[in-house]
């Protein structure tokens, strides 16, 4: 009891001493309480036969009925498989690119050239996803830039590349890398700028070249940040957004492009099965939590810092 009293006394004193900091953070706290924590109450409809006219309190409880439907649905395994494939392939191919780019840019000693490269690579991140997908669709059309290049090198292709299921993952991942690698490199560049310059000076005195400096100073300095971001990426393996998929896929690529989020979109918003959609979303969240906890433990066992 005394410990609790001491805690509240210290908290009261801290609020008085740092009142402007608490006022600044208050809108963020309110936002998370209203739009994230309060809305979690709606998860109960995953265990109900929810009817909007009756509301949550008046809807019938059905227990795990919607989860049984989910796991027996013929389209669920396909969506889960596609989600995992897209997520894992994206993680394998896109995660190292910002790190490599940051390392290369860090070695650039011409400041004006470095600023130009940064600006050019950051710009795609701020372009609307609709515009990005429109560009991808145009480039990959039957008369698009990609087919023109293929024709120039002697490969004839008169079909839209987005109609070929075997190319969908490559188009999705490469367009994502182009859009985000520059922006994702910012945190690594910030980490590199925080490495003590004296370490490099000492290495130069000892006769270390630039590659040796990168191996023994730069890379070890990046590993804690990279491991923490990797844990976060693993924790979102089932969180492939539906927006880009909806803008790029079609009936010919549905077999490989349909993911959990698009499946959830059809069930929840198109078919109006709110309880079933919530059950799918809850399954998604629980698996992501398990993945992030496991990845965090593995990161700590490997001697790296975790996120908690």
N, C-alpha and C positions, 0 to 999 in steps of 0.2 A: 504493500500500500504506500509506504514511504517512498519507494522507488518511483511509483507512478506519479506521486505528488512532485517529486523532484523533476521528473520529465516534463510535466505540464508547466512548472515554474520556469525551467530553462527555455521551453518553447515560447512562453509568453514574453520572456526577456528578449529572445532572439527576434520575435516578431516586432517588438518595439524598436529594437536596434536596427533592424533591416526592413522597416515597413515599406519602403519604396520598392525594394526587390520583390517583396510579396505581392504588392499591388501590380507590378509589371507581369508577374507570372500568373496572376489570378485569371485573366481571360483564357489562357491555355488550359488551366485546371478546369474551369467551367466548361470549356469546349469538350474535353475528354469525358467529363462527368455526364454531360447531356447527350453527346453523339456516340459515345463508345460504351460507357458503363451502364447508363440507364437503358439503352437499347438491348442490353444482354438479357433483360427480363423477357424479351420476345422469344428467347430460345425454348421456352416451355411449349410453344406450339408444335415443336418437333415431336412431342408426345401426345398431341391432341389431334382431333379431327376438326381443324380450325375453320370456323365460318366467320367471315368479317362482320356479318349482321349481328352475331351473338357476342363477338369480342373474345378476348382471351379467357376471361372469367366464366363465360357462359358456354364455351366450347367443350365438347365431349372428350374425355381422356381415353386414349387408345394404347398407351404404353409404348412398346417397341415395334408397333405395327409398321410404321413408316421405314424403320431401319431394316425390317425383314423384307419389305418391298424393294428397298434400295439394293440390298445384297443379292436379291434374286432377279433383278432387272437385267435383261440381256445387253442393254446399252451401257450399264455402269462399268463392267470390266474394260470395255473398249475405251471409255472416257478416262478411266484411271490409268490404263496403259499409255495412252497418248499424252496425258499430263506428265507422267513420270519420264517418258522418253524426251519430250520437249524440254522439261526442266533439267534433266541430267545432261543432255547434250548442250543446252545453253550454258550450264555451269562449267562444263569441261572446256568449251571453246571460247566463251566470252569472259570468264572470270580472270584468266591470266593476261588478257589483252591490255586492260588499263594499267596493270602493274608493269608490263613490258614497255608500254608507251611512256609511263611516268619515268622509268629508268632512262630511256633514250632521251626524253626531253630534259631530264635533270643534267645530262651530260652536255647539253647544248650550251655554249658559252656566248652566243650571239643573242643579246637580249631582245632586239627588235624582231628577229626571226622567230624566236621562242614565243613572243607575244602573239604574232600572227598565227602560228600553228595552233596555239591554245584557243584563240578566238574562232578559227575555222572548225576545229574539232568540237568545240562546245556548242556551236550553233544548232546542229541537228536536234539536240536535246530539247530546245525551246520551240521547235516546229510542232504544230498540232499533229497528233497521231493520225487523224483523218487525212491530212496532207501527206504524211509519210507513206501511208498505205496507198494513197492515190498515186504517188510517185512510183512506188514499187509495182503497182498494177500496170502503170504505163510502161515502165522499163521492161516488164516481163510479158507484155502483150505480144501477139503474133508478129506485129510490125515494130516492136519496141527495140530499145537500144541493145539489150542483151542478145536478142536474136540477130540483130544487124552485125554485132561483133562476131557472133558464132558463124554467120554466113561469110564474113570477111576472112575468117581463118579456115574456111572450107567445110564447116558443119552446117548443113541445111536443117532449119527448124522453122516450120510455119505455124506451130501451135503456141498458144499462150502457155508459158511455163507454170502459171498458177493452176492449170488444169491437170498437171502431172503430179499424182500423189507422191511419187518418189523424190520430188524436188521441193515439196512443201516445207519440210523441216529446214533444209538448207536456206531457202528464201527467208523463212521466219527468223532464223538465228543470225544470218548475215546482216539483214536489215536492222535487227536489234543491236548488233555490235556497232554498226555504223552510227546509229542514233545515240548510243549511250556511252561508248568507250571514252570519249573525251571528257564528258562530265564525271564519269566514275573515277577518272584518274586524279581528280582534284584532291581527294582525301590522301592519296598516296604522295602527291607532290607536297602537300602540307606536312606529311610525316617526314619526307626527305629534307624539307627545309628546317625541321627541328633537330636533325642530327648534328651533334657538336662538330664544328669545323675543325677543332683542334685534333680530332681523331684522324682526319684526312691529312692534316699537316704532319702529324707524327708518323703516319704511314709513308708519306713521301720521303721523310728523313730516313726511314728505314729501308727505302729503296722499292717500295711497293708501286706497281704500275696502276693504271686506271682500272683494268680488269680485276686486279687483286683488291683494290680499294672497294670496288663494287661487290666483290664476293665476300670480303671479311668485314665490311663496315655498312655498306648501303643495304644489302639484302637482309642481314640480321636486324637492322633498324626497321625494315618494312614488315618482317614476319609477324610481330604482335598485331599490327593493324590488319594485315591480310588474313590472319587466322580468325580474328573477331568478325570480320566481314564475311568470311567463309561460313562461319557458324550461322550468321543471319541468313545467308543465301540458302543453306541447307534447311533452315527452319521454314522456308517458303517454297519448298519443292512442289507442293500441291496448289500453289497460288498463282497459276498461270492466268493472266487477265483475259477476260472474254472479248474486250474491245477489238484488239488487233486480230484475233482469230476470226471474229465475225466479219471484219472488213476484208479479210484475205481469202477465207475459205469459200467453197462452193460445193455443189452436189457431188462433183467428181472427186473431191479431196476430203469429203466428210469422214470417210473411214479412218483417215490418219490425222485429221485436224480437229475432230470433236474432242474437247477436253472437259474437265469437270465443271468449269465455270460456264461454258456455253451450254452444257447439258443442264446445269442448274438454271440458267437463264430461260431455257425453253420450258422447263418444268414450272418454274416460279412465275415468271412474267407472262409467258405465252399461254401456258395451259392453266394457270391459276391454281396450281397445287402448292399452296403456301407451306403447309406442314411438311410435305415431302421435300420441298426445296430447303426448308430450314434444317431438316434431318441431314441432308447432304452437306449443307454448310457446316453443321456441327461436327460431322465426321471429318470434314476437311480440316477444321480448326484443331480438333483433338490430335489428328495425325501430325500436323505441323508442330504442335506443342511437344509431342513425343520426340520428333526429329530434332528439334532445337535443343531439348534437354540432353539427348544422347550426343549430339555434336558438341555441345558445350563440355560434357564430361570427357569426351575423347580429346578435345583440345587441351584441357587441363592435364590429362594424363600424359600428353605429348610434351608437357612443359611450357605450353603457351597460355596466354591469358584468355579467360572466357568472358562472356558478357554478364554473368552473374555467378 
